[in-house]
Amino acid sequence: MTLELHRIESADLDAVAGLLMEVFNAPIDAPFINRKVLRWKYLDAGPQWQGSRSYALRKADKIHAHCAVWPLNLQFGDKKEVTCLAYIDWANRSDLPGAGFMLKKKLMKLSQTSIVVGGSAETREIVPKLGFAHVADIESFARVVRPWKQYRSRPAEPLLKGMARLIRNTSWGLTSISKTNKNWSVRRVESFSSGFDFNYSSEHPTPWRDANYLNFWLQCPAAAVTGFELINDGTRVGYFLLSRVGGQTRIADIRPNSDDPTHWKIAYSLAAETAANDPETCEILASASTPLVRDSLKGSNFYSRGNVPLFLYDPQQLLKDQPPMFWNLIDGDAAYLSDPAYPFAT
C-alpha cells in the first residue's frame, strides 16, 4: 500500500500527538501537543487558508510523517504580493525516513515561496536539499525586568552558575526602559476592529495582517496573548501583541504604520514598558530580522541573545535582490513554543 496525503481532522489529533511525542521525545503533558493547542494550530478557522492547515502522509491508518503550514503572504514595494508558507511541527517516523522529505516537497507546491526559521540540526541539514537557501538571520533580543523572581523560578542549576547569572541579569535589569514621547500611549483591546489598515508600505517583504488574523492570535490557548493599539496624539497609528509564557513575555508582533526609526523605537519601548507592568514578567523577548528593528531594540535597552537562520524556498526568484523579510514571532510558532528546561533567554 502506498503513502497517501491526508489533511488532519479532529479525529486524527491523538495520532498526531503520538507522532510528535515520539519524534521530539516529548512527555505526554508537553504544552505543544495539548489537544486544544493542536486544534487551534491546525483546525480553527484562520485567515488566508481554507480547511485544515495540518497534513500527513499515512499508510493504512498509520501516520508516518506530519507537517503543518502557516500562511504569511508577503507584501512589499509597489503593491507586490507573494504567497508564502512557514512550516511547523514537521515530524517523520523513524521506520520510514523518507516520508517527511516527501511530504515537505508536496507542501512546497501550495505557495509561491516558503520559509523555514531555525529548526533542529537535522532540519537545517535537510532543507537545503529541498531547495531552500539561507538568506537571512533572525536575531533574538531580551530585556530582564525582575531578575530575582527570574532566579527563583528558574530550574535548579549549580549555585555558582546561578549566582553569576543573577548578578549579570541584575546589572542588565538596572538599565531603565527608555521613557517614550509623552504624545504616545497604548490602549489595550479585547479584539481588533477592521477599520484600520494594519499593513504599511515597506521595501521589506512583510507578512500581511488584518483584524481577523490578529484576533485569531488573541485566542491562542498556548500562551496569554494580549493586544494593544499604539496611539499618537489621540490617533491610532499601529499595534502590538504580547505573548506571555510563564515568566517570559514576548513582543509577539508589532507594527507602527511608519518607516520613521524614531517611531519604531518608541513602539518597542512602549511594548517593553507594557510587558514590564505585568507582575509575572521576569524577562521580555523580541526578535529582529531587519536593521531598523535591531536598532530599535538596542535603543530600548535589549540585549542580543543569538540568532537562527531563515531559509527561503523561492523557485521563481520572486524575492531575488529584495531586502530581508520583516519577520515576527507570530509568523510561526515562536510566539508560544517553550521548553520548560530553558524558560528564559538570559
Secondary structure as the mmCIF struct_conf table of DSSP 4:
data_model
#
loop_
_struct_conf.conf_type_id
_struct_conf.id
_struct_conf.beg_label_comp_id
_struct_conf.beg_label_asym_id
_struct_conf.beg_label_seq_id
_struct_conf.end_label_comp_id
_struct_conf.end_label_asym_id
_struct_conf.end_label_seq_id
STRN STRN1 GLU A 4 ARG A 7
HELX_RH_3T_P HELX_RH_3T_P1 SER A 10 ASP A 12
HELX_RH_AL_P HELX_RH_AL_P1 LEU A 13 PHE A 24
TURN_TY1_P TURN_TY1_P1 ASN A 25 ASN A 25
TURN_TY1_P TURN_TY1_P2 ILE A 28 ASP A 29
HELX_RH_3T_P HELX_RH_3T_P2 PRO A 31 ILE A 33
HELX_RH_AL_P HELX_RH_AL_P2 ARG A 35 TYR A 42
TURN_TY1_P TURN_TY1_P3 LEU A 43 LEU A 43
BEND BEND1 ASP A 44 ASP A 44
TURN_TY1_P TURN_TY1_P4 PRO A 47 GLN A 48
BEND BEND2 GLY A 51 GLY A 51
STRN STRN2 SER A 54 LYS A 59
TURN_TY1_P TURN_TY1_P5 ALA A 60 ASP A 61
STRN STRN3 LYS A 62 PRO A 71
STRN STRN4 LEU A 74 PHE A 76
TURN_TY1_P TURN_TY1_P6 GLY A 77 LYS A 79
STRN STRN5 LYS A 80 VAL A 82
STRN STRN6 CYS A 84 ASN A 92
TURN_TY1_P TURN_TY1_P7 SER A 94 ASP A 95
BEND BEND3 LEU A 96 LEU A 96
TURN_TY1_P TURN_TY1_P8 PRO A 97 GLY A 98
HELX_RH_AL_P HELX_RH_AL_P3 ALA A 99 LEU A 107
HELX_RH_3T_P HELX_RH_3T_P3 MET A 108 LEU A 110
BEND BEND4 SER A 111 GLN A 112
STRN STRN7 THR A 113 VAL A 117
BEND BEND5 GLY A 118 GLY A 118
HELX_RH_AL_P HELX_RH_AL_P4 ALA A 121 ILE A 126
HELX_RH_3T_P HELX_RH_3T_P4 VAL A 127 LEU A 130
TURN_TY1_P TURN_TY1_P9 GLY A 131 GLY A 131
STRN STRN8 ALA A 133 VAL A 144
BEND BEND6 VAL A 145 VAL A 145
HELX_RH_AL_P HELX_RH_AL_P5 PRO A 147 SER A 153
BEND BEND7 ARG A 154 ARG A 154
HELX_LH_PP_P HELX_LH_PP_P1 PRO A 155 ALA A 156
HELX_RH_AL_P HELX_RH_AL_P6 LEU A 159 GLY A 173
TURN_TY1_P TURN_TY1_P10 LEU A 174 LEU A 174
BEND BEND8 THR A 175 THR A 175
HELX_LH_PP_P HELX_LH_PP_P2 SER A 176 ASN A 181
TURN_TY1_P TURN_TY1_P11 LYS A 182 ASN A 183
STRN STRN9 TRP A 184 VAL A 189
BEND BEND9 GLU A 190 SER A 191
BEND BEND10 SER A 194 PHE A 196
BEND BEND11 GLU A 203 HIS A 204
STRN STRN10 THR A 206 PRO A 207
HELX_RH_AL_P HELX_RH_AL_P7 ALA A 211 LEU A 218
TURN_TY1_P TURN_TY1_P12 GLN A 219 GLN A 219
TURN_TY1_P TURN_TY1_P13 PRO A 221 ALA A 222
BEND BEND12 ALA A 223 ALA A 223
STRN STRN11 ALA A 224 ASN A 232
TURN_TY1_P TURN_TY1_P14 ASP A 233 GLY A 234
STRN STRN12 THR A 235 VAL A 245
TURN_TY1_P TURN_TY1_P15 GLY A 246 GLY A 247
STRN STRN13 GLN A 248 PRO A 256
BEND BEND13 ASN A 257 ASN A 257
HELX_RH_AL_P HELX_RH_AL_P8 PRO A 261 ALA A 276
TURN_TY1_P TURN_TY1_P16 ASN A 277 ASN A 277
BEND BEND14 ASP A 278 ASP A 278
TURN_TY1_P TURN_TY1_P17 PRO A 279 GLU A 280
BEND BEND15 CYS A 282 CYS A 282
STRN STRN14 GLU A 283 ALA A 288
BEND BEND16 THR A 290 THR A 290
HELX_RH_AL_P HELX_RH_AL_P9 PRO A 291 GLY A 299
TURN_TY1_P TURN_TY1_P18 SER A 300 ASN A 301
STRN STRN15 TYR A 303 TYR A 313
TURN_TY1_P TURN_TY1_P19 PRO A 315 GLN A 316
TURN_TY1_P TURN_TY1_P20 LEU A 318 ASP A 321
HELX_LH_PP_P HELX_LH_PP_P3 GLN A 322 MET A 325
TURN_TY1_P TURN_TY1_P21 LEU A 329 TYR A 336
TURN_TY1_P TURN_TY1_P22 PRO A 340 ALA A 341
BEND BEND17 TYR A 342 TYR A 342
#
